């Protein structure tokens, strides 16, 4: 076999979880349950409730909708193929499909980080400047923030994907991972991968540290404003809303950063620990986001109840009119 063919594989073979091949069949069951019953059903329900209820067409819930869409795309890009590997040993994936999966996973991770920063800014404005909340976070501003998060992800991740596409990736093209993770694919390179390795770590470190810093600063100001509230009930409500956001952010950043640095600097760790940590990073936040927001946020629960009640018409009822739209509440209390 020539060098050109040996270093131009047409497909890759993700192995799943190295060292746990006998247990993969059973590992797939909680992953499958989490994906179909929680991630797909939960995020889809969240989107339907927000779309159906006019009182939820506010910046906080628009950002939450963006987060739900990102979670659906990110988890769907890896979970079906992962389940095929675990259950049916359907491991082969073409080069283009592998790079596409890699791009979607990492680009949407950067997008999710940007949306989490936007949600922290949203809570900062809502708590620290409530009277100007709707005038600051207008619909065009929210759309511009979402577009900026998308463009940042494209700008950061496109060079990385193009660079890997140009590298000679040598056979046997066995990826010691359950999906086409960047560092695992990069290990197959027969050329100089120093740029890709350095660029990947730099982008991940920048996004993780810079976005985490912005979120931390936002919540420092939020905490100071909350503690200055005179009403215990108002403090409790503000803490409850913000704690939901902080839980989501912790679930996203902590496993992600641990996975990246362990993959790069701690090769002595068992491979299955690194792979499972990376899988958890991509599967847990999309599953927990709708649970945290759906259970802890009263507005979402009320919106779900209104959506269900509208599907159960009462005899003699003409229509819902303006009841439940939240327009009257917004006049006197514009901040969610």
C-alpha positions in Angstrom: 0.0 0.0 0.0 1.4 3.4 -1.0 2.0 6.2 1.5 -0.7 8.3 -0.1 -3.4 5.7 0.4 -2.1 4.7 3.8 -2.4 8.4 4.9 -5.7 9.2 3.1 -8.2 6.9 4.8 -11.8 7.1 3.4 -13.4 6.2 6.7 -12.7 6.2 10.5 -13.6 3.6 13.1 -14.5 5.1 16.5 -14.0 2.3 19.1 -16.5 3.5 21.7 -15.1 3.5 25.3 -11.6 1.9 25.3 -11.3 -0.8 27.9 -15.1 -1.1 28.4 -16.2 -2.8 25.2 -18.0 -5.6 27.2 -19.9 -3.0 29.2 -20.7 -0.7 26.3 -24.0 -2.5 25.6 -25.2 -1.6 29.1 -23.7 1.9 29.1 -25.8 2.7 26.1 -29.1 2.3 28.0 -28.8 5.3 30.3 -27.4 7.3 27.4 -30.4 6.3 25.2 -32.9 7.1 28.0 -31.2 10.4 28.7 -31.2 11.4 25.0 -34.7 10.4 23.9 -36.8 10.9 27.1 -35.0 13.9 28.5 -32.9 15.7 25.9 -35.2 15.4 22.9 -38.5 15.5 24.8 -37.5 18.1 27.4 -35.9 20.6 25.0 -38.7 20.1 22.4 -41.3 20.7 25.1 -39.5 23.8 26.3 -39.4 25.2 22.8 -43.1 24.5 22.2 -44.1 26.1 25.5 -42.1 29.2 24.9 -43.5 29.5 21.3 -47.1 29.0 22.4 -47.2 31.4 25.3 -47.0 35.1 24.5 -46.0 36.0 28.1 -42.8 34.0 27.6 -41.7 36.0 24.5 -39.2 37.9 26.7 -35.3 38.1 26.3 -34.7 35.5 29.1 -36.8 32.9 27.4 -35.6 33.7 23.9 -32.0 33.0 25.1 -33.4 29.8 26.7 -34.8 28.8 23.3 -31.4 29.4 21.7 -29.9 27.1 24.4 -32.5 24.4 23.7 -31.8 24.4 20.0 -28.1 24.3 20.5 -28.5 21.4 22.9 -30.7 19.5 20.5 -28.2 19.9 17.6 -25.1 19.1 19.7 -26.5 16.0 21.3 -28.1 14.7 18.1 -24.8 15.1 16.3 -23.2 12.4 18.4 -25.8 10.3 20.3 -27.4 8.2 17.4 -24.0 7.2 16.1 -22.7 6.5 19.6 -25.7 4.2 20.3 -25.0 2.4 17.0 -21.4 1.8 18.1 -22.4 0.6 21.6 -25.3 -1.7 20.5 -24.7 -2.7 16.9 -20.9 -2.3 16.5 -21.6 0.1 13.6 -18.4 1.9 13.9 -17.3 3.0 10.4 -17.9 6.7 9.6 -16.7 8.5 6.5 -14.0 11.2 6.6 -16.5 13.9 5.6 -19.0 12.7 8.2 -16.4 12.5 10.9 -15.2 16.1 10.2 -18.8 17.3 10.1 -19.6 15.7 13.4 -16.4 17.2 14.9 -17.3 20.6 13.6 -20.9 20.5 14.9 -19.8 19.3 18.3 -17.1 21.9 18.9 -18.8 24.8 17.1 -22.0 24.4 19.0 -20.1 24.1 22.3 -18.6 27.5 21.6 -22.1 28.8 20.7 -23.5 27.4 23.9 -20.8 29.2 25.9 -21.7 32.4 24.2 -25.4 32.0 24.9 -24.7 31.3 28.6 -22.8 34.6 28.7 -25.8 36.3 27.2 -28.1 34.7 29.8 -25.8 35.9 32.6 -26.0 39.5 31.1 -29.8 39.1 30.8 -30.0 38.3 34.6 -27.6 41.2 35.3 -29.9 43.7 33.5 -33.1 42.2 35.0 -31.8 42.4 38.6 -29.6 45.5 38.5 -31.6 47.7 36.0 -35.1 46.2 36.0 -36.9 49.4 34.8 -34.9 49.4 31.6 -34.9 45.7 31.0 -37.1 45.6 28.0 -35.6 48.8 26.5 -32.1 47.4 26.7 -32.7 43.8 25.6 -35.0 44.5 22.6 -35.7 41.8 20.1 -33.1 43.2 17.6 -30.5 43.2 20.4 -31.4 39.6 21.4 -31.1 38.5 17.7 -27.8 40.3 17.3 -26.4 38.6 20.4 -27.5 35.2 19.0 -26.0 36.0 15.6 -22.7 37.1 17.3 -22.5 33.8 19.2 -23.0 31.9 15.9 -20.4 33.9 14.0 -17.9 33.6 16.8 -18.3 29.8 16.7 -17.9 29.7 12.9 -14.8 32.0 13.0 -13.1 30.0 15.7 -13.8 26.5 14.5 -13.6 26.7 10.7 -9.8 27.1 10.6 -9.4 24.1 12.9 -11.5 21.9 10.7 -9.9 23.0 7.5 -6.5 22.4 9.0 -7.3 18.9 10.1 -8.8 18.2 6.6 -5.4 19.1 5.1 -3.4 16.9 7.5 -2.4 13.4 6.4 -4.5 11.1 8.6 -2.9 7.7 8.5 -4.3 4.2 8.7 -5.3 2.3 10.6 -7.9 5.1 11.2 -9.1 3.9 14.6 -10.4 6.7 16.8 -10.1 5.8 20.4 -13.3 7.6 21.3 -17.0 7.2 21.0 -17.3 10.1 18.5 -14.9 12.1 16.3 -13.4 14.1 19.1 -10.7 16.5 17.8 -7.8 15.4 19.9 -8.5 11.7 19.2 -8.6 12.3 15.5 -5.5 14.5 15.6 -3.5 11.6 17.1 -3.9 9.8 13.7 -2.0 12.6 11.9 1.1 11.6 10.1 2.2 15.2 9.7 3.0 18.2 11.9 -0.1 18.7 14.0 1.5 21.3 16.4 -0.6 24.2 15.0 -3.9 22.3 15.3 -3.1 21.2 18.8 -2.0 24.6 19.9 -4.9 26.3 18.2 -7.4 24.0 19.7 -6.1 24.5 23.3 -5.9 28.2 22.8 -9.4 28.6 21.5 -10.8 26.3 24.3 -8.9 28.1 27.0 -9.9 31.5 25.7 -13.6 30.6 25.3 -13.7 28.8 28.7 -11.8 31.4 30.7 -13.1 34.6 29.1 -16.7 33.5 29.1 -16.4 32.2 32.7 -14.9 35.5 33.8 -17.8 37.5 32.2 -20.3 35.2 33.8 -18.6 35.5 37.2 -18.5 39.3 37.0 -22.2 39.4 36.1 -23.1 37.3 39.1 -20.9 39.4 41.4 -22.9 42.4 40.5 -26.2 40.4 40.7 -25.3 39.1 44.2 -24.5 42.6 45.4 -27.8 43.9 44.0 -29.8 41.0 45.5 -28.3 41.4 48.9 -29.4 45.0 48.9 -33.0 44.1 48.4 -35.2 44.9 51.4 -37.8 42.2 50.7 -36.9 38.6 51.8 -39.3 37.3 49.2 -37.7 39.3 46.4 -34.2 38.1 47.5 -35.5 34.5 47.5 -37.0 34.8 44.0 -33.8 36.4 42.6 -31.6 33.7 44.2 -33.9 30.9 42.9 -33.8 32.2 39.3 -30.0 32.8 39.3 -29.2 29.5 41.0 -30.8 27.7 38.0 -28.5 29.6 35.6 -25.5 28.8 37.7 -26.3 25.1 37.9 -26.5 25.0 34.1 -23.2 26.9 33.7 -21.4 24.6 36.1 -22.6 21.5 34.3 -21.3 22.9 31.1 -17.9 24.4 32.0 -16.5 22.0 34.6 -16.8 18.7 32.7 -15.7 20.5 29.4 -12.6 22.0 30.8 -11.7 18.8 32.7 -12.1 16.7 29.6 -10.0 19.0 27.4 -7.0 19.3 29.8 -7.1 15.6 30.8 -7.0 14.6 27.1 -4.1 17.0 26.5 -1.9 16.7 29.6 -2.8 13.6 31.6 -2.2 10.7 29.3 -1.5 8.4 32.3 -5.2 8.5 33.2 -7.2 5.4 32.0 -8.6 6.1 28.5 -12.1 5.1 29.5 -12.1 7.9 32.1 -11.2 10.5 29.5 -13.8 9.2 27.0 -16.6 9.0 29.5 -15.9 12.5 30.8 -16.1 13.8 27.3 -19.4 12.0 26.7 -20.8 13.3 29.9 -19.8 16.8 28.9 -21.9 16.6 25.8 -24.8 14.5 27.1 -25.5 15.8 30.6 -26.0 19.6 30.1 -28.5 19.1 27.2 -30.5 16.7 29.4 -30.4 18.7 32.6 -31.1 22.2 31.1 -34.8 21.5 30.4 -35.1 19.8 33.8 -33.6 22.7 35.7 -35.4 25.4 33.9 -38.7 23.5 33.6 -38.8 22.5 37.2 -37.3 25.5 38.9 -38.8 28.4 36.8 -42.4 29.2 37.7 -43.0 31.0 34.4 -42.2 27.9 32.4 -44.4 25.7 34.6 -47.3 28.3 34.3 -46.8 28.5 30.6 -46.9 24.7 30.3 -50.2 24.6 32.3 -51.7 27.3 30.1 -50.7 25.5 27.0 -52.3 22.3 28.3 -55.5 24.1 29.4 -55.8 25.7 25.9 -55.9 22.2 24.5 -58.9 21.3 26.8 -61.7 23.7 25.7 -64.4 24.3 28.3 -68.0 24.2 27.3 -69.3 27.7 26.5 -65.8 29.2 26.4 -65.4 31.6 23.5 -61.6 31.9 23.6 -58.7 32.9 25.8 -58.6 36.5 24.6 -55.9 38.4 26.4 -56.0 36.2 29.5 -52.7 34.6 30.3 -50.7 36.7 27.8 -48.8 38.5 30.5 -49.5 41.9 28.8 -51.0 43.4 31.9 -48.2 42.0 34.1 -45.6 43.5 31.8 -47.0 47.0 32.2 -46.5 47.1 35.9 -43.7 44.5 36.3 -41.7 44.2 33.1 -39.0 42.0 34.5 -39.5 38.2 34.6 
